[in-house]
Each structure stands twice: as C-alpha cells, then as structure tokens.
Amino acid sequence: MGSMRFSAELRERAVRMVLEHGHEHGSEWAAICSIAEKFGCAAETLRKWLRQSQRDQGRRPGLTTAERERLKEPERENRELKRTNEILRKASAFFAQAELHRKQRSWWRSSTSTMKRAGSSRSAGSCRSPRRRIMRTRFSRVSQKGAVIE
C-alpha cells in the first residue's frame, strides 16, 4: 500500500478526537483503532501523530516538531553542499580535460604548419637560428682551427 499525505488539519482533528473520546473505549489503542478507521488512516499512523502531539505539548519526553526541523536543516544543507561540490568537481574535471585537449590540438596545428613551411621539424635547417644561417652563407669554409678559408 502506498504512502498517503494527510493535511495538518486532519491530523489535528484525529488527535483531538482520540484525546476527547479515549475514555469511551477500553484502552487508548482501542480508541486509536476506532478513530483511525473513521479517518481512513492506519492505526499506527494515528498513534504516531498522537505521540508527536504529546511531545509538542510537553506531556511526553522527546524532541518536539520544531526541534526536529532545527536538527534536519543542517543535514539538508550538508547534503545540498555535497551535491554542489560533486557537480563542481565533475565540471572542473570536464573543463580541465577540454583545455588539455585544446592545447594538444593547438600544438599539433602549430607543429604541422611549421613542417609545411620549413620541411620536417627534425631537419637541420629548421633547428638552426637565422643568425647561424647568415654566417654560414657568408663564409664558404672554416678550417678545424677556426680560420676562414675562402
């Protein structure tokens, strides 16, 4: 059987009826069963409403409804923050991966465009600086001791 939500007014009315007509029945449980049947809810559900009402009024030990809500709020906030952190962590990983992929693609484009202009990137001509090329073209030969031979 699925769970049903009952309005706050119906809950209060059912609890009030148990308190008002409890003496007409042999026990509190008998009153709860009789009244729960009239309202269309389970007897255990009505008993829980009755106990919570008694806690709220201070007639029974335990946490009141307001105290329960106050305790649930930080837990709810903690769950929300964990969910947000998880989303941010996944987004960060996604964008870091995309940035890495973008850098790899730009490196590949620059290296392929260099190869088209100057031949292979491993060729001797593309590894030398322009100044050395100029010096090499100016002098025809250099001896082992460094003297220029024209």
Backbone as CSV, one residue per row, in Angstrom:
resi,resn,N_x,N_y,N_z,CA_x,CA_y,CA_z,C_x,C_y,C_z
1,MET,0.848,-1.179,0.000,0.000,0.000,0.000,0.890,1.238,0.000
2,GLY,0.608,2.190,-0.844,1.416,3.399,-0.962,1.193,4.356,0.199
3,SER,2.124,5.273,0.342,2.003,6.246,1.429,1.069,7.374,1.004
4,MET,0.257,7.841,1.958,-0.659,8.953,1.692,-0.254,10.120,2.579
5,ARG,-0.424,11.306,2.071,-0.179,12.511,2.854,-1.515,13.027,3.360
6,PHE,-1.565,13.265,4.653,-2.780,13.811,5.248,-2.503,15.256,5.622
7,SER,-3.514,16.088,5.529,-3.350,17.504,5.839,-3.132,17.686,7.341
8,ALA,-2.536,18.803,7.700,-2.287,19.108,9.110,-3.603,19.226,9.876
9,GLU,-4.630,19.762,9.237,-5.935,19.913,9.900,-6.535,18.544,10.226
10,LEU,-6.436,17.606,9.283,-6.963,16.268,9.511,-6.214,15.576,10.646
11,ARG,-4.896,15.748,10.676,-4.098,15.145,11.754,-4.531,15.701,13.117
12,GLU,-4.633,17.031,13.185,-5.024,17.659,14.457,-6.417,17.211,14.896
13,ARG,-7.319,17.120,13.947,-8.689,16.705,14.271,-8.722,15.262,14.778
14,ALA,-7.945,14.364,14.125,-7.904,12.963,14.546,-7.303,12.843,15.943
15,VAL,-6.215,13.555,16.195,-5.580,13.518,17.529,-6.539,14.066,18.579
16,ARG,-7.208,15.170,18.276,-8.165,15.763,19.214,-9.297,14.776,19.528
17,MET,-9.770,14.045,18.513,-10.835,13.064,18.744,-10.364,11.929,19.644
18,VAL,-9.108,11.489,19.467,-8.571,10.422,20.336,-8.528,10.926,21.772
19,LEU,-8.074,12.165,21.963,-7.977,12.715,23.317,-9.365,12.926,23.937
20,GLU,-10.327,13.363,23.133,-11.664,13.636,23.661,-12.485,12.366,23.894
21,HIS,-12.326,11.368,23.022,-13.174,10.176,23.100,-12.414,8.935,23.582
22,GLY,-11.220,9.112,24.087,-10.427,7.976,24.566,-11.074,7.261,25.732
23,HIS,-11.772,7.996,26.591,-12.404,7.396,27.780,-13.597,6.512,27.419
24,GLU,-14.146,6.684,26.213,-15.302,5.884,25.791,-14.907,4.463,25.383
25,HIS,-13.616,4.237,25.180,-13.121,2.932,24.731,-12.381,2.260,25.886
26,GLY,-12.148,0.967,25.742,-11.500,0.206,26.808,-10.041,0.593,27.020
27,SER,-9.368,1.017,25.966,-7.955,1.418,26.077,-7.664,2.507,25.048
28,GLU,-6.500,3.076,25.200,-6.090,4.101,24.245,-5.956,3.488,22.849
29,TRP,-5.419,2.277,22.766,-5.232,1.613,21.482,-6.577,1.330,20.809
30,ALA,-7.574,0.946,21.567,-8.915,0.696,21.017,-9.501,1.994,20.450
31,ALA,-9.298,3.100,21.148,-9.777,4.401,20.652,-9.050,4.778,19.369
32,ILE,-7.722,4.553,19.341,-6.924,4.874,18.150,-7.409,4.055,16.955
33,CYS,-7.630,2.754,17.155,-8.087,1.880,16.057,-9.448,2.327,15.529
34,SER,-10.356,2.661,16.439,-11.704,3.071,16.042,-11.685,4.376,15.252
35,ILE,-10.940,5.346,15.734,-10.903,6.663,15.083,-10.097,6.615,13.779
36,ALA,-9.009,5.816,13.750,-8.205,5.691,12.528,-9.049,5.132,11.388
37,GLU,-9.919,4.185,11.722,-10.793,3.601,10.709,-11.742,4.655,10.134
38,LYS,-12.240,5.546,10.970,-13.152,6.597,10.518,-12.449,7.609,9.609
39,PHE,-11.163,7.875,9.870,-10.415,8.855,9.081,-9.739,8.238,7.858
40,GLY,-9.705,6.902,7.793,-9.100,6.236,6.637,-7.593,6.195,6.679
41,CYS,-7.037,6.141,7.880,-5.584,6.020,8.008,-5.277,4.792,8.857
42,ALA,-4.025,4.380,8.863,-3.617,3.230,9.666,-3.596,3.618,11.144
43,ALA,-3.869,2.651,11.986,-3.887,2.907,13.428,-2.508,3.332,13.926
44,GLU,-1.477,2.720,13.399,-0.109,3.070,13.808,0.221,4.507,13.420
45,THR,-0.255,4.943,12.284,-0.043,6.327,11.851,-0.684,7.304,12.838
46,LEU,-1.909,7.027,13.202,-2.605,7.895,14.164,-1.909,7.864,15.520
47,ARG,-1.402,6.707,15.928,-0.679,6.610,17.199,0.578,7.486,17.168
48,LYS,1.298,7.484,16.045,2.500,8.331,15.913,2.136,9.805,15.964
49,TRP,1.013,10.174,15.324,0.568,11.575,15.383,0.255,11.968,16.822
50,LEU,-0.396,11.064,17.543,-0.760,11.316,18.936,0.485,11.493,19.797
51,ARG,1.465,10.602,19.633,2.713,10.703,20.420,3.453,12.004,20.119
52,GLN,3.517,12.388,18.851,4.208,13.631,18.491,3.471,14.839,19.059
53,SER,2.166,14.804,19.034,1.371,15.886,19.615,1.643,16.000,21.116
54,GLN,1.741,14.867,21.791,2.040,14.869,23.224,3.442,15.418,23.490
55,ARG,4.414,15.104,22.617,5.772,15.661,22.779,5.761,17.166,22.577
56,ASP,5.013,17.631,21.560,4.934,19.066,21.276,4.309,19.837,22.436
57,GLN,3.374,19.212,23.140,2.714,19.864,24.268,3.498,19.703,25.572
58,GLY,4.578,18.926,25.542,5.404,18.742,26.737,4.895,17.662,27.677
59,ARG,3.938,16.867,27.251,3.404,15.810,28.113,4.173,14.501,27.960
60,ARG,5.089,14.414,27.012,5.866,13.203,26.762,7.298,13.628,26.436
61,PRO,8.314,12.893,26.930,9.711,13.265,26.627,10.057,12.981,25.161
62,GLY,10.967,13.754,24.650,11.423,13.577,23.268,11.522,14.905,22.552
63,LEU,11.938,14.840,21.306,12.107,16.059,20.506,10.767,16.557,19.981
64,THR,10.559,17.854,20.097,9.351,18.454,19.540,9.516,18.575,18.024
65,THR,8.449,18.899,17.351,8.485,19.058,15.900,9.451,20.168,15.497
66,ALA,9.435,21.281,16.237,10.340,22.403,15.932,11.801,21.993,16.107
67,GLU,12.094,21.221,17.174,13.469,20.762,17.401,13.915,19.809,16.296
68,ARG,13.017,18.946,15.860,13.337,18.020,14.772,13.680,18.797,13.497
69,GLU,12.892,19.800,13.188,13.152,20.612,11.993,14.482,21.346,12.102
70,ARG,14.772,21.858,13.299,16.027,22.565,13.509,17.217,21.627,13.321
71,LEU,17.072,20.363,13.694,18.150,19.392,13.507,18.259,18.926,12.053
72,LYS,17.146,18.878,11.359,17.166,18.422,9.975,17.746,19.455,9.031
73,GLU,17.627,20.733,9.363,18.091,21.798,8.469,19.584,21.700,8.148
74,PRO,20.486,21.562,9.148,21.912,21.429,8.795,22.197,20.166,7.972
75,GLU,21.486,19.086,8.257,21.671,17.866,7.472,21.262,18.091,6.029
76,ARG,20.158,18.777,5.834,19.678,19.090,4.491,20.686,19.986,3.777
77,GLU,21.186,20.988,4.492,22.168,21.906,3.907,23.458,21.165,3.564
78,ASN,23.875,20.244,4.430,25.078,19.465,4.184,24.929,18.613,2.923
79,ARG,23.772,17.967,2.770,23.512,17.178,1.557,23.574,18.054,0.316
80,GLU,22.979,19.225,0.404,22.966,20.159,-0.731,24.393,20.588,-1.094
81,LEU,25.207,20.890,-0.078,26.590,21.309,-0.340,27.412,20.165,-0.937
82,LYS,27.204,18.957,-0.459,27.914,17.807,-1.034,27.530,17.608,-2.489
83,ARG,26.247,17.750,-2.788,25.771,17.601,-4.155,26.384,18.696,-5.039
84,THR,26.426,19.919,-4.529,27.009,21.030,-5.290,28.496,20.801,-5.525
85,ASN,29.211,20.353,-4.491,30.644,20.084,-4.643,30.897,18.983,-5.665
86,GLU,30.072,17.972,-5.678,30.218,16.887,-6.644,30.027,17.413,-8.070
87,ILE,29.016,18.250,-8.255,28.769,18.830,-9.580,29.956,19.698,-9.999
88,LEU,30.461,20.519,-9.081,31.603,21.390,-9.406,32.861,20.576,-9.702
89,ARG,33.069,19.495,-8.966,34.235,18.652,-9.186,34.173,18.023,-10.581
90,LYS,33.003,17.525,-10.950,32.854,16.922,-12.271,32.998,17.959,-13.380
91,ALA,32.446,19.149,-13.170,32.572,20.211,-14.169,34.029,20.638,-14.318
92,SER,34.728,20.737,-13.205,36.137,21.116,-13.239,36.952,20.083,-14.012
93,ALA,36.706,18.814,-13.753,37.415,17.754,-14.470,37.093,17.806,-15.962
94,PHE,35.836,18.048,-16.278,35.432,18.128,-17.683,36.155,19.265,-18.398
95,PHE,36.153,20.467,-17.786,36.781,21.612,-18.434,38.297,21.486,-18.466
96,ALA,38.884,20.851,-17.465,40.334,20.627,-17.486,40.690,19.689,-18.627
97,GLN,39.894,18.654,-18.825,40.120,17.723,-19.928,39.952,18.431,-21.270
98,ALA,38.936,19.277,-21.384,38.714,20.019,-22.624,39.871,20.977,-22.900
99,GLU,40.384,21.624,-21.866,41.507,22.549,-22.027,42.760,21.788,-22.460
100,LEU,42.998,20.634,-21.880,44.140,19.808,-22.252,44.021,19.384,-23.718
101,HIS,42.829,18.991,-24.104,42.593,18.579,-25.487,42.800,19.766,-26.436
102,ARG,42.341,20.955,-26.016,42.507,22.147,-26.844,43.985,22.472,-27.021
103,LYS,44.770,22.376,-25.945,46.204,22.671,-26.036,46.910,21.661,-26.931
104,GLN,46.524,20.398,-26.826,47.134,19.380,-27.682,46.821,19.653,-29.142
105,ARG,45.589,20.051,-29.421,45.214,20.336,-30.805,45.968,21.556,-31.324
106,SER,46.139,22.597,-30.491,46.854,23.783,-30.954,48.332,23.460,-31.160
107,TRP,48.911,22.603,-30.338,50.301,22.188,-30.529,50.428,21.420,-31.828
108,TRP,49.485,20.549,-32.093,49.528,19.758,-33.317,49.416,20.662,-34.544
109,ARG,48.534,21.657,-34.479,48.382,22.580,-35.606,49.664,23.380,-35.843
110,SER,50.287,23.868,-34.754,51.499,24.668,-34.912,52.642,23.817,-35.440
111,SER,52.756,22.578,-35.011,53.852,21.734,-35.488,53.621,21.315,-36.936
112,THR,52.385,21.086,-37.335,52.126,20.714,-38.729,52.300,21.907,-39.643
113,SER,51.964,23.110,-39.192,52.153,24.286,-40.035,53.637,24.603,-40.171
114,THR,54.451,24.332,-39.152,55.900,24.531,-39.222,56.493,23.555,-40.230
115,MET,56.013,22.336,-40.210,56.533,21.346,-41.134,56.228,21.743,-42.567
116,LYS,55.103,22.344,-42.819,54.750,22.746,-44.169,55.649,23.878,-44.648
117,ARG,56.017,24.798,-43.746,56.835,25.938,-44.142,58.301,25.569,-44.317
118,ALA,58.859,24.833,-43.353,60.300,24.635,-43.348,60.682,23.173,-43.503
119,GLY,59.815,22.364,-43.995,60.142,20.962,-44.109,59.864,20.271,-42.794
120,SER,60.522,19.182,-42.550,60.315,18.414,-41.332,60.827,19.186,-40.132
121,SER,60.208,19.018,-39.018,60.657,19.707,-37.818,61.976,19.146,-37.319
122,ARG,62.386,18.012,-37.843,63.654,17.402,-37.417,64.788,17.707,-38.406
123,SER,64.509,18.423,-39.415,65.571,18.714,-40.382,66.535,19.734,-39.789
124,ALA,67.753,19.707,-40.262,68.794,20.579,-39.725,68.494,22.047,-39.988
125,GLY,67.889,22.347,-41.090,67.616,23.737,-41.436,66.641,24.401,-40.488
126,SER,65.648,23.673,-40.037,64.657,24.300,-39.168,65.138,24.396,-37.730
127,CYS,66.190,23.675,-37.361,66.693,23.722,-35.988,67.661,24.873,-35.775
128,ARG,68.223,25.410,-36.845,69.216,26.460,-36.705,68.544,27.821,-36.618
129,SER,69.198,28.727,-35.953,68.676,30.080,-35.869,69.007,30.831,-37.151
130,PRO,68.299,31.898,-37.464,68.571,32.665,-38.694,69.979,33.246,-38.703
131,ARG,70.529,33.619,-37.563,71.857,34.216,-37.499,72.907,33.229,-37.966
132,ARG,72.800,31.983,-37.545,73.763,30.976,-37.957,73.691,30.740,-39.467
133,ARG,72.473,30.749,-40.023,72.334,30.550,-41.460,73.061,31.668,-42.225
134,ILE,72.904,32.884,-41.725,73.561,34.017,-42.381,75.068,33.843,-42.323
135,MET,75.593,33.466,-41.145,77.028,33.276,-41.014,77.504,32.161,-41.925
136,ARG,76.753,31.142,-42.077,77.153,30.003,-42.898,77.188,30.399,-44.374
137,THR,76.262,31.200,-44.778,76.254,31.605,-46.188,77.361,32.624,-46.478
138,ARG,77.799,33.390,-45.463,78.829,34.386,-45.668,80.203,33.742,-45.864
139,PHE,80.487,32.703,-45.136,81.790,32.054,-45.209,81.646,30.739,-45.944
140,SER,82.520,30.515,-46.856,82.414,29.286,-47.618,82.899,28.094,-46.823
141,ARG,84.067,28.188,-46.161,84.565,27.069,-45.375,85.323,27.589,-44.175
142,VAL,85.341,26.811,-43.118,86.084,27.157,-41.922,86.973,25.974,-41.604
143,SER,88.266,26.254,-41.315,89.188,25.162,-41.003,88.892,24.637,-39.609
144,GLN,89.535,23.544,-39.230,89.312,22.939,-37.932,89.757,23.871,-36.805
145,LYS,90.729,24.733,-37.054,91.202,25.664,-36.031,90.370,26.917,-35.991
146,GLY,89.449,27.077,-36.872,88.566,28.226,-36.851,88.941,29.298,-37.840
147,ALA,89.947,29.077,-38.665,90.347,30.066,-39.666,89.431,29.995,-40.874
148,VAL,89.143,31.140,-41.448,88.259,31.232,-42.588,89.029,30.941,-43.858
149,ILE,88.513,30.057,-44.671,89.121,29.732,-45.963,88.109,30.141,-47.024
150,GLU,88.526,31.007,-47.914,87.581,31.475,-48.928,87.681,30.743,-50.207
